[in-house]
Structures are given as structure tokens and as C-alpha cells.
Amino acid sequence: LHVIRTSVRFSDVSPELRPMTLQRAVGDGPPVSLPASVPVLTYVANVRPIKGHVHLVASLHELRRRGRDFLCLLVGAVGPSDPIHQQVKRLGLDRHVLFAGVRSDVPEILAHTDIFVFPSLMEGCPNAVLEAMRARLPIVASPWGDQATLIRDGGGFVVDPRQTSQFADAIENLLDDSVLRERLGERNYAVVSSTFDPAAVHRQALDLFTRMTE
């Protein structure tokens, strides 16, 4: 069995980007301007049950119950009839959760993000996490898939998202400590740049093909 890793584009996006505005993909409410006046959490994933959005929203509600203020961007396709909208409304999170829809400017969004959250219930090696690592973000992620191994030792927190209070605790720890966020983010960038560099992946592929033809 030969395993060749995926690769991550490393065209840097400066965190000092010009302000940007995100329209709400579904539902009512004003657009959101970035950089925001509150900490920004971002989750990039298809909005499907296996991706754990409902568990994330439950943890966001717990953070609001504790009096924490934030903006959570959910980037991905979601229909206006998806039950997650009712959950957000029922929990009073309309002002704190923005469904950003499918985007072509994810690197720019990540550059305006403080914490990347990833509550997916089943994964392999998710590109979204690699892109967040490339953006120098600390990560709170579920324990299933390669993201757990990638961030476990110094890149963030690995928590079962079904444990609502514990997932909220991990996010809150990062909300409270900007120095910790920066340290974890720099560690993630170092790991992803050394492990998923496109040039190295290309060399591995060529080496494998050469051995096969020989």
C-alpha cells in the first residue's frame, strides 16, 4: 500500500487584508463586515448531518449562556429549509451565526478568522483543516480522522463535539488567550508546511511512478 499525501497551496494571504463584507446566504439579517468587532469562528464544510453542525450550534448556545460574544461563520452549501436554521433561531443565535454559503474567497475569510472549529463526526484527511493550518489558525476539532493527529500535540484541542460543554470549554480557552491562539496557529503552519508541501508531494508521486515503471 503506497500512500501519497494531499498538498496545500501556500500562496500566502496577509492577515492585514482590506475589509470585506459577507452577505447572508439564507435568511434575514444584515451583512457582516470583516474584520469583526468580536472574535470570529469559522467552519468550512458541506452542511450535512455527518459534519456535526448541530453539535457545534449547541456548543455556541452554551457559550452564549456563559455570556461570551462571537461571530460564527458557517461556510458551505445549505438550503433555506435545512433544520439547522430552525435550531439557530430556536436558540436565539441569529445574530451570532452567519450562513455564508459556498465561497471562492475562503483564504480571505480564514485570514479574518480567530479560531477554526471542526466538529465533523467522520473524516479522512480534511482539506478544510489543512487550509486552516496554513492560515495559522488554532483549531478545535473532533477526534475522528487525521485532524486529530495533526493538531493533538500543540495545534489546538481535540474534543468530541457531542460533549457540548467540553467543546465549548475548548473554544472558550482560545477566546480568552490571544497569545495561545497565535502560538497554536504558528505551530499548525509549521506542521502543514513541512508535511503537505506540494513540491514534496510531487516528488513522492514521481518516485512512486518511477519505481512502478522499473
Backbone bond lengths (Angstrom), bond angles and torsions (degrees), N, CA, C in turn:
res aa  C-N    CA-C-N  psi(-1)  N-CA   C-N-CA  omega(-1)  CA-C   N-CA-C  phi
1 L - - - 1.466 - - 1.517 108.57 -
2 H 1.328 117.07 121.17 1.460 122.41 178.26 1.530 108.33 -106.90
3 V 1.304 116.57 127.74 1.459 121.75 -179.80 1.520 108.99 -113.27
4 I 1.312 116.60 123.01 1.458 122.06 174.57 1.527 107.12 -115.29
5 R 1.306 115.47 123.27 1.459 119.49 -177.68 1.527 111.00 -68.35
6 T 1.316 114.59 158.60 1.447 119.55 168.89 1.529 108.17 -71.82
7 S 1.321 116.88 175.41 1.461 119.99 177.29 1.514 109.17 -130.10
8 V 1.317 115.78 162.22 1.457 121.74 -176.41 1.517 108.74 -123.85
9 R 1.312 116.49 133.19 1.456 120.21 176.85 1.524 109.49 -66.90
10 F 1.321 116.39 135.45 1.461 120.03 -176.06 1.517 112.57 -115.88
11 S 1.322 117.24 28.08 1.458 118.80 171.54 1.522 107.25 -71.50
12 D 1.322 115.77 109.98 1.458 120.32 -170.83 1.521 111.62 -67.22
13 V 1.324 115.16 141.93 1.454 123.20 172.59 1.514 106.95 -113.65
14 S 1.301 116.28 121.16 1.454 119.61 -176.77 1.516 110.67 -69.77
15 P 1.350 117.33 138.98 1.468 119.02 175.32 1.525 111.90 -68.45
16 E 1.345 118.14 -16.16 1.463 120.83 177.78 1.524 109.61 -90.57
17 L 1.317 115.94 57.52 1.454 120.52 -178.76 1.515 110.20 -82.17
18 R 1.333 114.78 159.95 1.457 118.11 173.22 1.519 108.74 -65.07
19 P 1.310 117.87 153.05 1.475 120.56 178.67 1.513 110.93 -57.64
20 M 1.321 115.73 149.15 1.460 120.95 177.95 1.520 109.19 -135.28
21 T 1.313 114.88 157.37 1.463 121.15 -178.51 1.519 109.12 -121.05
22 L 1.323 115.81 131.43 1.463 122.13 177.91 1.517 108.82 -109.66
23 Q 1.313 115.73 120.58 1.454 120.44 174.34 1.527 109.33 -78.76
24 R 1.289 115.92 152.20 1.460 120.06 176.28 1.524 108.47 -77.24
25 A 1.343 115.34 121.87 1.461 119.59 -176.27 1.518 111.78 -67.24
26 V 1.305 116.87 -33.69 1.466 121.58 178.68 1.519 108.22 -141.53
27 G 1.285 116.20 156.81 1.457 120.31 175.74 1.516 112.71 81.90
28 D 1.316 114.78 172.75 1.459 121.68 -179.16 1.523 109.86 -89.73
29 G 1.315 114.07 166.18 1.450 118.95 175.90 1.514 111.67 127.34
30 P 1.316 116.16 157.54 1.468 120.14 -177.85 1.520 111.44 -73.12
31 P 1.336 116.58 161.04 1.467 119.33 173.37 1.518 110.24 -67.22
32 V 1.318 115.95 168.04 1.458 121.65 -178.60 1.521 109.06 -116.55
33 S 1.319 116.42 132.86 1.455 121.59 178.59 1.521 109.69 -98.59
34 L 1.327 115.34 135.10 1.460 122.27 174.93 1.524 108.53 -117.77
35 P 1.348 119.29 138.16 1.465 126.15 4.43 1.524 111.99 -69.06
36 A 1.331 114.73 147.77 1.458 121.71 -176.31 1.527 109.98 -92.23
37 S 1.310 115.11 163.08 1.469 120.86 179.50 1.519 112.01 -82.75
38 V 1.328 116.88 -5.88 1.473 122.13 179.02 1.529 107.74 -126.93
39 P 1.341 118.32 162.89 1.470 119.66 177.32 1.524 111.78 -58.28
40 V 1.327 115.03 142.80 1.471 121.37 -177.29 1.526 109.39 -110.39
41 L 1.328 115.26 124.68 1.460 122.60 171.65 1.523 107.48 -104.64
42 T 1.321 117.32 142.28 1.462 119.93 179.37 1.521 109.97 -133.44
43 Y 1.335 114.48 139.92 1.464 122.05 172.82 1.513 107.09 -130.89
44 V 1.341 116.72 123.83 1.459 122.39 178.81 1.521 107.74 -112.01
45 A 1.332 116.89 113.78 1.466 120.96 -178.99 1.509 110.00 -173.25
46 N 1.319 116.41 153.88 1.458 119.97 169.66 1.521 108.83 -60.63
47 V 1.313 116.99 135.70 1.461 120.26 -177.91 1.520 108.81 -83.16
48 R 1.315 114.85 86.60 1.462 123.18 177.63 1.519 108.26 -130.97
49 P 1.327 119.02 155.30 1.468 120.52 -176.61 1.525 113.99 -53.47
50 I 1.344 117.58 -38.17 1.463 120.31 -176.30 1.522 111.66 -66.56
51 K 1.328 117.06 -16.86 1.463 120.57 -178.42 1.527 113.06 -83.39
52 G 1.322 117.06 -5.26 1.460 120.37 169.45 1.512 116.94 76.10
53 H 1.329 117.75 20.29 1.464 119.54 -179.07 1.531 112.55 -58.77
54 V 1.343 116.31 -38.71 1.468 118.46 -177.13 1.523 111.12 -63.44
55 H 1.328 116.86 -33.32 1.461 120.01 178.76 1.525 110.72 -72.65
56 L 1.332 116.48 -37.24 1.460 119.58 175.58 1.519 110.86 -61.84
57 V 1.331 116.53 -45.79 1.466 119.93 -179.27 1.530 110.41 -61.37
58 A 1.318 117.34 -37.02 1.468 119.89 177.16 1.527 110.53 -62.81
59 S 1.319 117.42 -39.83 1.469 120.47 178.60 1.528 111.02 -69.14
60 L 1.341 116.54 -35.59 1.457 119.20 176.35 1.527 110.72 -63.90
61 H 1.319 115.95 -38.07 1.464 119.14 176.74 1.533 110.65 -63.33
62 E 1.321 116.58 -38.69 1.460 119.82 177.27 1.532 110.72 -63.37
63 L 1.317 117.11 -39.85 1.472 120.01 177.61 1.529 111.08 -63.66
64 R 1.327 117.53 -39.79 1.458 120.02 176.96 1.519 110.83 -66.67
65 R 1.320 117.00 -36.39 1.462 120.19 177.23 1.533 110.68 -61.20
66 R 1.326 115.87 -30.70 1.465 121.07 177.62 1.532 112.71 -83.60
67 G 1.326 116.40 -1.08 1.451 120.47 177.94 1.514 114.84 88.19
68 R 1.336 118.10 13.07 1.455 120.99 -179.32 1.524 110.85 -83.48
69 D 1.324 115.64 140.61 1.456 120.97 178.92 1.523 109.14 -109.67
70 F 1.320 116.75 143.27 1.460 121.84 -175.85 1.517 108.37 -170.05
71 L 1.336 115.07 170.94 1.458 122.37 170.08 1.517 106.79 -128.11
72 C 1.326 116.98 126.91 1.460 121.45 178.96 1.523 109.10 -111.41
73 L 1.342 115.61 121.40 1.458 121.71 178.37 1.517 109.30 -98.00
74 L 1.322 117.25 122.64 1.456 122.50 175.55 1.526 107.35 -105.05
75 V 1.326 115.86 106.51 1.462 121.59 -175.45 1.520 108.72 -99.98
76 G 1.318 116.71 121.19 1.459 121.39 -179.07 1.512 110.69 151.20
77 A 1.325 115.51 166.74 1.458 120.55 -177.76 1.519 110.61 -72.03
78 V 1.323 115.58 130.34 1.465 120.76 175.87 1.521 108.16 -148.86
79 G 1.327 116.45 133.37 1.455 120.57 -179.20 1.518 111.81 -84.73
80 P 1.325 117.95 156.69 1.468 121.12 -179.02 1.519 113.50 -63.79
81 S 1.347 117.80 -19.34 1.462 120.11 -179.44 1.536 112.84 -97.29
82 D 1.317 117.37 3.12 1.459 119.66 -178.74 1.531 109.99 -62.14
83 P 1.338 117.64 135.51 1.473 120.60 -177.49 1.521 114.24 -58.55
84 I 1.336 117.84 -20.60 1.458 118.44 -178.17 1.526 111.58 -63.34
85 H 1.336 117.32 -26.10 1.462 119.92 177.28 1.520 110.81 -64.89
86 Q 1.329 115.44 -42.67 1.455 119.30 178.47 1.530 110.73 -64.30
87 Q 1.323 116.73 -37.79 1.460 120.01 178.38 1.521 110.66 -62.37
88 V 1.333 116.26 -46.10 1.462 120.40 -179.94 1.529 110.45 -61.51
89 K 1.317 117.30 -44.54 1.466 120.43 179.93 1.520 111.49 -66.24
90 R 1.330 116.08 -43.53 1.464 120.30 -177.90 1.535 111.63 -61.13
91 L 1.338 115.89 -34.74 1.461 120.47 -178.04 1.525 112.77 -90.54
92 G 1.315 116.99 2.85 1.455 120.72 176.56 1.516 113.89 69.99
93 L 1.329 116.41 35.35 1.462 120.58 -175.92 1.531 113.06 -106.39
94 D 1.329 117.32 13.56 1.468 120.20 -176.07 1.524 111.99 -54.72
95 R 1.323 117.17 -38.72 1.463 120.98 -176.71 1.518 111.97 -77.29
96 H 1.336 116.20 -17.09 1.467 120.08 -172.00 1.521 113.48 -107.76
97 V 1.315 117.94 -11.46 1.467 122.20 -179.05 1.521 108.81 -121.95
98 L 1.308 115.96 128.78 1.462 120.98 177.74 1.516 109.60 -121.51
99 F 1.326 116.30 122.56 1.458 121.59 173.34 1.528 106.96 -83.93
100 A 1.321 116.05 106.33 1.467 120.72 -172.43 1.518 113.17 -88.60
101 G 1.332 117.81 -9.24 1.449 120.46 179.38 1.523 112.89 74.38
102 V 1.318 115.17 -170.79 1.471 120.94 178.05 1.519 108.34 -77.41
103 R 1.344 117.15 129.99 1.452 121.59 -172.90 1.523 111.35 -124.66
104 S 1.319 115.70 151.55 1.462 121.12 171.50 1.521 111.15 -105.39
105 D 1.342 116.84 -0.33 1.465 121.55 -176.87 1.528 111.81 -116.35
106 V 1.330 115.91 36.97 1.466 119.68 -178.82 1.529 112.39 -58.42
107 P 1.342 120.71 -42.49 1.472 118.12 177.84 1.526 113.23 -56.49
108 E 1.325 117.25 -39.01 1.459 120.05 178.49 1.526 111.03 -66.93
109 I 1.337 116.15 -39.74 1.469 119.51 177.36 1.527 110.03 -62.59
110 L 1.329 116.93 -44.68 1.461 119.91 -179.83 1.523 111.44 -63.17
111 A 1.329 116.68 -32.49 1.464 119.74 178.58 1.523 111.78 -66.80
112 H 1.327 117.15 -21.01 1.464 121.88 177.39 1.531 111.54 -100.27
113 T 1.316 117.16 8.82 1.465 122.56 -175.77 1.522 110.80 -98.93
114 D 1.332 116.53 146.94 1.466 121.66 177.39 1.524 112.55 -98.51
115 I 1.340 116.71 -37.90 1.474 121.47 -176.42 1.526 108.11 -140.19
116 F 1.338 116.29 135.19 1.457 120.85 174.57 1.520 108.41 -100.75
117 V 1.324 116.32 130.10 1.460 121.29 179.52 1.518 108.73 -113.78
118 F 1.338 116.04 142.83 1.459 119.94 -175.71 1.524 109.55 -146.72
119 P 1.355 117.12 85.00 1.463 121.56 -175.73 1.525 114.82 -91.09
120 S 1.320 118.71 20.42 1.465 121.26 -175.20 1.530 111.81 -59.01
121 L 1.331 115.80 140.92 1.459 121.48 -176.70 1.525 113.21 -91.19
122 M 1.331 117.64 -6.43 1.464 120.69 177.17 1.516 108.41 -156.56
123 E 1.337 117.99 127.80 1.451 121.52 -177.38 1.515 111.46 -150.33
124 G 1.332 115.05 164.09 1.453 122.48 167.13 1.511 107.34 -106.83
125 C 1.335 115.25 -103.00 1.460 121.19 173.08 1.528 106.48 -121.39
126 P 1.314 118.58 91.85 1.467 121.57 -169.57 1.525 113.30 -73.43
127 N 1.326 115.87 128.15 1.457 120.81 177.16 1.520 111.82 -60.37
128 A 1.336 116.86 -34.13 1.465 119.75 -178.56 1.524 111.26 -59.10
129 V 1.320 117.19 -39.94 1.461 120.57 179.03 1.522 110.65 -69.26
130 L 1.333 116.72 -41.44 1.464 119.57 178.13 1.526 110.63 -61.43
131 E 1.321 117.07 -39.75 1.462 120.44 179.16 1.523 111.21 -67.56
132 A 1.336 116.68 -35.47 1.468 119.47 176.22 1.524 111.00 -67.67
133 M 1.314 116.94 -37.53 1.460 120.53 176.26 1.526 110.15 -64.68
134 R 1.333 116.20 -41.72 1.458 120.03 177.71 1.521 111.20 -62.23
135 A 1.332 117.19 -29.86 1.463 122.14 179.13 1.522 112.18 -83.79
136 R 1.335 116.87 8.23 1.472 122.30 176.97 1.532 112.16 62.49
137 L 1.328 116.26 42.22 1.458 120.37 -179.62 1.521 111.34 -104.74
138 P 1.335 117.49 142.65 1.461 120.04 166.84 1.518 108.87 -73.09
139 I 1.326 116.13 153.15 1.467 119.56 -171.43 1.526 110.63 -132.80
140 V 1.311 115.16 137.47 1.468 122.05 167.95 1.513 106.18 -111.79
141 A 1.333 116.68 114.49 1.462 120.39 -170.55 1.517 111.48 -133.35
142 S 1.318 114.29 161.18 1.459 122.21 175.87 1.528 110.11 -74.54
143 P 1.331 118.05 163.88 1.465 121.02 -175.41 1.520 115.11 -88.47
144 W 1.352 118.87 8.20 1.454 120.45 -176.52 1.520 109.78 -106.80
145 G 1.328 116.59 123.71 1.452 120.14 179.97 1.513 112.05 107.19
146 D 1.321 115.44 177.70 1.457 120.79 -176.20 1.515 113.23 -67.98
147 Q 1.340 118.54 -20.79 1.455 119.01 -178.59 1.527 111.02 -60.80
148 A 1.318 117.06 -32.33 1.461 119.63 179.20 1.525 110.86 -63.04
149 T 1.326 116.75 -43.61 1.458 120.69 178.14 1.512 111.38 -68.24
150 L 1.318 117.00 -39.60 1.464 121.13 -175.94 1.516 112.65 -64.57
151 I 1.326 118.00 -38.18 1.463 119.44 -173.54 1.518 114.07 -108.42
152 R 1.327 117.77 -5.83 1.466 119.93 -171.11 1.522 112.20 -57.86
153 D 1.309 117.60 -41.68 1.468 120.87 -173.96 1.521 111.02 -101.32
154 G 1.314 116.22 69.10 1.454 118.87 170.92 1.505 116.76 106.63
155 G 1.345 118.48 11.38 1.453 119.29 179.93 1.521 113.95 -115.75
156 G 1.335 115.76 -2.94 1.458 119.08 -178.86 1.509 110.94 157.51
157 F 1.317 115.78 -151.36 1.456 121.86 -176.96 1.528 110.17 -123.55
158 V 1.313 116.00 136.45 1.459 122.43 176.83 1.522 107.86 -107.64
159 V 1.331 116.09 114.68 1.467 121.39 -173.03 1.526 109.43 -141.46
160 D 1.312 116.81 139.18 1.457 121.54 173.03 1.536 107.89 -66.56
161 P 1.332 119.40 116.09 1.467 120.60 -176.78 1.519 113.94 -65.87
162 R 1.333 116.63 -15.97 1.464 119.07 176.66 1.518 111.41 -73.46
163 Q 1.332 116.29 -14.99 1.463 121.85 173.88 1.534 107.13 -89.98
164 T 1.306 115.60 85.27 1.464 121.91 -168.60 1.520 112.99 -54.73
165 S 1.300 117.36 -49.33 1.465 120.66 -175.62 1.525 111.50 -65.97
166 Q 1.343 116.79 -40.17 1.461 119.92 -179.05 1.526 111.53 -68.36
167 F 1.329 117.00 -38.36 1.459 119.96 177.82 1.531 109.55 -65.23
168 A 1.335 115.68 -40.51 1.470 119.74 176.36 1.520 110.95 -64.43
169 D 1.331 117.64 -38.99 1.473 121.17 178.01 1.525 110.78 -57.35
170 A 1.337 116.00 -44.93 1.468 120.15 -177.57 1.525 110.47 -63.47
171 I 1.318 116.97 -43.75 1.463 119.95 177.64 1.522 110.05 -62.90
172 E 1.336 116.40 -43.31 1.462 120.68 -177.58 1.531 111.21 -62.82
173 N 1.320 117.21 -37.92 1.464 120.34 177.10 1.521 111.03 -57.24
174 L 1.326 116.16 -40.10 1.460 120.07 179.93 1.522 111.92 -76.63
175 L 1.328 117.25 -34.18 1.453 119.82 176.27 1.521 111.20 -60.82
176 D 1.326 116.25 -33.43 1.462 121.49 -174.77 1.525 114.27 -83.48
177 D 1.308 118.60 -10.60 1.468 119.36 -168.60 1.534 110.43 -139.97
178 S 1.323 116.59 94.45 1.460 120.63 -179.73 1.526 111.93 -68.03
179 V 1.335 116.93 -31.58 1.468 120.27 178.22 1.522 110.18 -65.86
180 L 1.330 116.38 -42.31 1.465 120.74 176.88 1.522 110.20 -62.52
181 R 1.327 117.38 -43.40 1.464 120.15 179.07 1.518 110.94 -57.75
182 E 1.319 116.68 -44.38 1.464 120.20 -179.05 1.519 111.44 -66.07
183 R 1.336 116.61 -42.15 1.463 120.08 -178.63 1.528 111.07 -64.32
184 L 1.322 117.35 -44.82 1.459 120.49 179.53 1.526 110.91 -66.52
185 G 1.320 116.10 -38.75 1.453 119.48 179.45 1.520 112.81 -64.22
186 E 1.326 116.90 -41.74 1.467 120.05 178.44 1.526 110.47 -65.79
187 R 1.313 116.45 -37.06 1.465 119.59 177.68 1.515 110.06 -63.67
188 N 1.344 117.00 -42.41 1.459 119.92 -179.88 1.533 111.42 -63.07
189 Y 1.324 116.17 -39.98 1.462 119.03 178.84 1.524 110.61 -63.22
190 A 1.330 117.13 -41.72 1.464 120.68 179.73 1.526 111.28 -62.46
191 V 1.332 116.57 -41.06 1.467 120.36 -178.79 1.519 111.05 -67.26
192 V 1.326 116.80 -48.00 1.463 119.01 -175.28 1.529 111.39 -70.32
193 S 1.325 117.35 -33.08 1.458 119.22 -179.08 1.519 111.62 -72.66
194 S 1.324 117.13 -29.54 1.465 119.70 179.94 1.529 112.67 -86.07
195 T 1.327 117.05 -24.41 1.468 121.07 -173.64 1.523 113.04 -101.87
196 F 1.315 117.74 -31.59 1.465 121.21 -173.22 1.525 112.22 -119.69
197 D 1.317 116.44 28.87 1.455 121.31 179.11 1.537 109.88 -65.71
198 P 1.339 119.18 129.41 1.468 120.41 -177.86 1.519 113.83 -56.62
199 A 1.328 117.81 -39.70 1.466 120.02 -178.87 1.526 110.88 -62.81
200 A 1.331 116.33 -40.88 1.463 119.69 179.12 1.519 111.29 -67.36
201 V 1.332 116.89 -40.18 1.465 120.54 178.91 1.527 110.14 -64.21
202 H 1.325 117.16 -41.20 1.463 120.50 178.26 1.529 111.15 -62.43
203 R 1.336 116.03 -40.43 1.466 119.12 178.31 1.520 111.01 -62.82
204 Q 1.341 116.54 -41.68 1.460 120.10 179.28 1.524 110.79 -61.95
205 A 1.338 116.45 -41.32 1.460 120.42 -179.72 1.529 110.66 -64.94
206 L 1.330 117.17 -45.20 1.463 120.57 179.88 1.523 111.50 -64.48
207 D 1.334 116.06 -39.51 1.468 119.46 177.35 1.519 110.94 -61.06
208 L 1.334 116.21 -43.25 1.461 120.09 179.89 1.526 110.61 -63.76
209 F 1.320 116.74 -47.13 1.468 120.03 -179.35 1.530 110.89 -61.95
210 T 1.337 116.47 -38.26 1.472 120.70 179.19 1.512 110.12 -63.05
211 R 1.349 116.77 -45.42 1.469 120.29 179.45 1.525 111.04 -62.62
212 M 1.322 116.94 -37.05 1.465 120.39 -179.78 1.517 111.70 -67.12
213 T 1.334 116.23 -42.54 1.464 118.21 -179.69 1.509 111.69 -70.84
214 E 1.317 117.26 -29.06 1.471 119.63 177.59 1.517 111.54 -73.77
